[in-house]
């Protein structure tokens, strides 16, 4: 079955990692634990988290008790910001082919695709980590980490 909206593996991993960290109420979470929960490669996850760290969305500490945590209040981090850290600036697209093939300046399908892209971008710009029920330790079955 196909999907209307599809994100890259790296963007998907960034979204999920930020949700995992948000659910831990500010506690540092080891890379290995996040990777296990997400069933993801530690190497790929590490690259994604380093990009998020570079822009100040997460902090990291080394050592046996080290890990990652969200660096800012959850209501200040939007999904659009997370997406742009991984994918770069969003470029408006109005053609499914990447380059217009119909040659019509007033392409109806192009206007439709442009509108869908704008709506998704606006939605992600409004949606913060605080908006999800899975964040801020509200996930069913999430245990507090042992000290």
N, C-alpha and C positions, 0 to 999 in steps of 0.2 A: 504494500500500500504506500502511496506517495504522500508527501507532506507539502503544505503550502509554504511554510517557513522552515528553513533548515539552517542550522548554524554549524560552523566548522567544529571539528573535534576539540581544537584548542579553546575556542570560545565556550563550547559546552562544558569543558573541563573547568574553565575559569568560573563560570556561573556556579557550577556544583561545588567547587572548592570554596568559594566565598560563602555559599549557603552553609556548608559544613562548618566553616570557621565561625560564622555568625551564630550558629546553634550552640557553640561552646562557651557563651557568656564571657568572652574576653580571655579565656584560658589559652595558653599556647598549646597547639596540637602538632605532634610530630608528623613530618612528611609521610613516614611509613604508615601511620594510622589513617591519614586522609586518603592515601593511595589505596589502602585496603578497603576502606568504606566505599570508595568510588570504583573499585575494581579497575584501577588505572595503573599504567606504568609509572614507577617512581621517577624515572628520568624525564618523561614527558611532563608530568605534574610539576617537577622541580623547575623546568623551564618556564612553565606558565606562571608559577608562583613568583619566580624571580622578576618577571615582567610586571606583575602586580606590585611587588615590593619596590621596584624602581620608581614607580609613580606615587608611592605612598598609600596604596590601598591596604597593604598588609605590612606587618613588621616581622622580622625573623631574628631568632637567636640560635647560636650554635651550642653544641655540647650535648651531653646525655639527657639533659632536661629541656633542651631547646625545642623550638618548633615555630609555627606561624600563628599569628592572630590578626584579626581585623584591626586596622590602624585608626579608623575614624568612626564616628557614630553611624549606626546602620541607616538612619534616615537621611544621611548625607551621601550615600553611595548608590548611584543608579545603575541599572543594568546596561544602559547605554554607555556609561563610563567604562564599565568592565569590558564590554564588547569592543569599544574603541581602543582600549589598551592592547588588546590581542590582535584585532583585525585592522587597526588604523582608522583614519577618518572615513566616514560613510560618504560614498559618492553616489549621488542620485542616479538611478537607472530607470529608463523608461522603455527599454526594449528587452524582451526575453532572449534575444540572440546576442546581446552584447554590442553589436553594431547594427544599426537599423538596416533592414533588408527590404522594407516595403517602399521606401522612398517617399512616403507621405509625411508632410510636416504635421498634419493633424491626425495622426494615427490614434484611433480610439483605444486599441489595446495598450499602446504606450502610455496614454493618460491613465488608464486603469492601473497598470503596473506601477507607475509613479505614485499614484494615490495610495496603493497598498504599502509600498515602501515607506512613504511618509508617515502613514498611520502606525506602522510597526516601530519606526524610529521614535515617534512621539510617545508611544506607549512605553517603550524601554526607557525613555528619558524621564518619565513620571514614576516608573516602578522602582522603588528602593528596596534594599535588603530588609528594611523594617516592615515592609508591606506583606511579606510572606509569612504564613503561619509556621513554616518550618524553621524560621530563624529565631534568634534570641532565646534558645533553649526550649522552644515550644514543640519540638518534634516528639511525637509519641514514641516511647521506647528509648529515648536518648538518656543515657546515664551520665551523671556528672563524672568528670575524670577524677581519678584518685590523685591525691597530692603527693 
